[in-house]
Each structure stands twice: as structure tokens, then as C-alpha cells.
Amino acid sequence: MSNKVIALKELLYKMADDQLIIGHRNAEWIGIGPVLEEDIAFGSLAQDKTGQSWNLYQLLEKMGGANADKAAFGRAEKEYKCCHLVELPIGEDYAFSLARHFYFDHAEYLRMDALKSCAYPDLAGLAKKFHSEIKYHVFHANTWVKNLCHGTEESKSRMVSALAYAFPYALGIFEPGPHEDLLVAENLFIGEHALREKWIGQIADILSPLGISLNMGSLPILGGRYGYHSEHLAPLLQEMTAVIRLEDDSMEW
């Protein structure tokens, strides 16, 4: 397998794993959201994310990887490449899930915009499809962040606190992989550093008019891209794979 293919597969796995895990986390709000509309909205977000992960796992299968179900549910924890942000539990405060949604979907919107020019046509095609879906996710996130910041003193305080708490985890989205230079050189991806700079500018354009400034000196919470995860991923994988393990005892989880 060429280094170019290895680099591309690494990029695809971290994207697919991010989408799969945040899809499951978003789905946990179904039935317990603060208003019925948000039950529906987070259910829709979850469906989109899980569907996008399935498309990416299928692309990996086409490149010689395991079938999509095995890739999603049949790997050991250390083989997952998701960032820590998507692993965190939803907790009891809706503001955190909105902050995660805001950070992650802005990053994904910019990632897919960049990947529309990817030299690998199959990924470029998926990126165009995903980009059109994620623009609605970004619109939803922006709307609710603004609503809470323009609401009561308490709602703004909770939103600001959630954004501050989630920010170092969000920086971990942009952890570069070991083949980053090759991805850039082969015109497969613009690179995580360039993506992060675009993202910081974009979220600042939303947050600055709300009177919110972020601590740019925050240290990113890293490790997920190399298989070093938070304590929250293993129990989530156990829960996600409970049914499939009843049918296939060869599954790791």
C-alpha cells in the first residue's frame, strides 16, 4: 500500500469516526430535549452524521478496508481516530451540546468545503454532498447560540461557560496526523493547521458581535487521532455495539 493511500485512509477514518460518535451523542437528546423542536432537530443531526459516517466507511471499504458495519462497530477502542470533543457525554446542560455542535459543525463545513477540491474524486464528490447538508447544521448552531446569548442573563452565562469549556476540546479537532505533509503535497487536503485558521476566523465572526472572546492561548486536548481517548469512549462503544455483538461474537466490542 502506498504512503499516499495510507495517508488518505487515515484522513477518512478520523472523519468517519468523528461523524459516527457525535451522531450517537446527538441521538441521546431525542426525547429529553428542552423543547420538542430540539428533540427533532438533534435527531435529524444524528441521522445526518451517522449517514455521513456510513458513506465514508463505504469509501474505505472500496479502498480495501473492512465492510462499513465492521469498520464502525468491529474495531478496538485504540483503533478509533475520533477527537475527544465528540466523545464527551451530553451531560445535563443543553448549552454544552450546543457549544460542541457549534464548534464541530463549523469545522466540518470548512473541511468539506476544502475537500471539494480533493484530488481523490470519490472523496471530492462526498464532500460536495456533505457540504450542502452541513450548512443547515451550521445555521441551526448559529441560531441557538445567538438565541441563548440574547436571552436571559442566565442563558447567556451558561452559553458562554459552555463555549469556554468546550474550546480546548474543539482545538483537538485539528490534531494533525503523521502523514499531514503528504496529504497537502498530493492536493488531497489543505491540512489541519490551515483549516484551524479558517475555523478560528469563522467562529470569531459569529461570537465577537455577541461579546464573546475565546482564550486563544488554550492548550488543545489531543491524542484522539492517535488512538488515545477519553474515559468516555469505551463505555459508549460498549453501548453502541451491544446488539451487533449478540449476533457476531468476533466483534471486539
C-alpha positions in Angstrom: 0.0 0.0 0.0 1.5 3.4 -1.0 2.0 6.1 1.5 -0.5 8.2 -0.4 -3.2 5.6 0.2 -2.2 5.2 3.8 -2.5 9.0 4.3 -5.9 9.2 2.6 -7.3 6.3 4.6 -6.1 7.9 7.9 -8.0 11.1 6.9 -11.1 9.1 6.0 -11.1 7.2 9.3 -10.8 10.2 11.5 -13.6 11.9 9.6 -15.8 8.8 9.7 -15.2 8.1 13.4 -15.9 11.7 14.3 -19.2 11.6 12.5 -20.2 8.2 13.9 -19.5 9.2 17.6 -21.0 12.6 17.5 -24.0 11.1 15.7 -24.6 8.8 18.7 -24.1 11.6 21.2 -26.6 13.8 19.4 -29.1 11.0 19.3 -29.0 10.9 23.1 -31.0 14.1 23.2 -34.0 12.5 21.5 -36.9 12.5 23.9 -35.2 14.7 26.5 -34.5 18.0 24.7 -35.6 21.3 26.3 -38.4 21.7 23.6 -39.9 19.3 21.2 -38.4 21.1 18.2 -35.0 20.4 19.5 -35.7 16.7 20.0 -36.5 16.7 16.3 -33.5 18.8 15.4 -30.9 16.8 17.2 -32.5 13.6 15.9 -32.0 15.0 12.4 -28.4 16.0 13.1 -27.8 12.5 14.4 -29.2 10.9 11.3 -27.1 13.1 9.0 -23.9 12.4 11.0 -24.4 8.7 11.1 -25.3 8.6 7.4 -22.2 10.6 6.5 -20.0 8.2 8.6 -21.6 5.2 6.7 -20.7 6.9 3.3 -17.1 7.3 4.5 -16.8 3.8 5.8 -18.1 2.6 2.4 -15.4 4.6 0.7 -12.8 3.0 2.9 -14.3 -0.5 2.0 -13.9 0.4 -1.6 -10.2 1.1 -0.9 -9.7 -2.4 0.6 -10.9 -1.9 4.1 -13.5 -3.8 6.1 -17.2 -3.5 5.3 -18.9 -0.5 6.8 -20.5 -2.3 9.7 -17.3 -4.0 10.7 -15.4 -0.7 10.4 -18.0 1.1 12.5 -18.6 -1.5 15.2 -15.8 -4.1 15.0 -12.7 -2.3 16.0 -10.9 -2.0 19.3 -11.1 1.4 21.1 -7.5 2.3 20.2 -8.2 1.9 16.5 -10.7 4.7 16.5 -9.4 8.1 15.3 -12.1 10.4 16.7 -11.2 13.5 18.6 -12.1 13.9 22.3 -14.7 16.6 21.7 -17.2 14.1 20.1 -16.7 11.5 22.9 -17.8 13.7 25.8 -21.2 12.8 27.3 -24.1 15.2 26.7 -24.4 16.0 30.5 -27.4 17.8 31.9 -26.8 21.2 30.4 -28.0 21.7 26.9 -25.6 24.5 26.4 -22.6 22.1 26.2 -24.1 20.1 23.4 -24.9 23.4 21.5 -21.3 24.5 22.0 -20.0 21.2 20.7 -22.5 21.4 17.8 -21.4 24.9 17.0 -17.6 24.2 17.0 -17.8 20.8 15.3 -20.1 21.8 12.5 -18.3 24.9 11.7 -15.1 22.8 11.4 -16.8 20.2 9.3 -18.4 22.8 7.0 -15.0 24.3 6.3 -13.4 20.8 6.0 -15.9 19.7 3.4 -15.6 23.0 1.5 -11.8 22.4 1.2 -12.3 18.7 0.3 -14.5 19.6 -2.7 -11.2 20.3 -4.4 -9.6 17.0 -3.2 -7.5 15.2 -5.9 -9.3 11.9 -5.0 -12.6 12.3 -7.0 -14.7 10.0 -4.8 -13.9 12.0 -1.7 -14.5 15.3 -3.5 -17.9 14.1 -4.6 -18.9 13.1 -1.0 -17.6 16.4 0.3 -19.9 18.3 -2.1 -22.8 16.3 -0.8 -21.9 16.7 2.8 -21.2 20.4 2.5 -24.8 21.1 1.3 -26.1 19.1 4.3 -23.8 20.7 6.9 -24.7 24.3 6.0 -28.1 23.6 7.7 -26.3 22.3 10.8 -24.3 25.4 11.0 -27.4 27.6 10.6 -29.0 25.7 13.4 -26.0 26.0 15.7 -25.6 29.7 15.0 -29.3 30.4 15.6 -29.3 28.7 19.0 -26.0 30.2 20.2 -27.3 33.7 19.3 -30.7 33.0 20.9 -29.2 31.9 24.2 -26.8 34.8 24.2 -29.6 37.3 23.5 -31.9 35.6 26.1 -31.7 35.9 29.8 -28.6 36.7 31.9 -28.6 33.0 32.9 -28.9 31.6 29.4 -26.0 33.8 28.2 -23.9 32.8 31.2 -24.4 29.1 30.5 -23.7 29.5 26.8 -20.5 31.5 27.4 -19.4 28.9 30.0 -20.1 26.0 27.7 -18.2 27.6 24.8 -15.2 28.3 27.1 -15.2 24.7 28.4 -15.5 23.1 25.0 -12.9 25.2 23.3 -9.7 23.3 24.2 -11.5 20.1 23.1 -12.6 21.7 19.9 -9.0 22.6 19.1 -8.3 18.9 19.2 -10.4 18.5 16.0 -7.3 19.9 14.2 -4.7 17.5 15.6 -2.5 16.7 12.5 -1.9 13.1 11.6 1.5 11.5 10.8 1.0 11.9 7.1 -0.2 15.5 7.1 2.6 16.8 4.8 1.8 14.2 2.2 -1.9 15.0 2.2 -1.1 18.6 1.4 1.6 17.8 -1.2 -0.7 15.4 -3.1 -3.6 18.0 -3.1 -5.8 15.7 -1.0 -6.4 18.2 1.8 -5.3 21.7 2.8 -4.0 20.5 6.2 -5.3 20.8 9.7 -3.3 24.0 10.5 -4.8 25.8 7.6 -8.3 24.5 8.4 -7.9 25.6 12.0 -7.0 29.2 11.0 -10.1 29.4 8.8 -12.2 28.0 11.6 -11.0 30.5 14.2 -11.8 33.3 11.9 -15.3 32.0 11.1 -16.4 31.3 14.7 -14.9 34.7 15.8 -17.1 36.4 13.2 -20.1 34.8 15.0 -19.0 35.2 18.6 -17.4 38.6 18.6 -20.7 40.6 18.0 -22.1 38.7 20.9 -19.4 40.0 23.2 -17.7 36.6 23.4 -13.9 36.2 23.1 -12.1 32.9 23.3 -8.8 32.2 25.0 -6.5 31.6 22.0 -3.8 30.5 24.4 -5.8 27.5 25.4 -3.8 24.2 25.0 -5.6 21.8 22.7 -6.7 18.4 24.1 -5.1 16.0 21.8 -4.5 12.2 21.4 -7.7 11.0 19.7 -6.2 10.9 16.2 -3.5 8.5 17.5 -5.9 6.3 19.4 -5.5 7.8 22.9 -9.1 8.5 24.0 -11.0 9.9 26.9 -12.5 7.6 29.5 -15.9 8.1 27.8 -15.3 6.3 24.5 -15.0 2.7 25.8 -18.4 2.7 27.6 -20.0 4.4 24.6 -18.6 1.7 22.2 -19.9 -1.0 24.6 -23.4 0.6 24.4 -23.3 1.2 20.6 -22.2 -2.4 19.8 -24.3 -4.3 22.3 -26.8 -5.7 19.7 -24.3 -6.5 17.0 -22.1 -8.4 19.5 -25.1 -10.7 20.2 -25.1 -11.6 16.5 -21.3 -11.7 15.9 -19.1 -12.7 18.8 -16.0 -12.0 16.7 -16.6 -8.3 17.3 -14.0 -6.6 19.5 -16.7 -4.7 21.4 
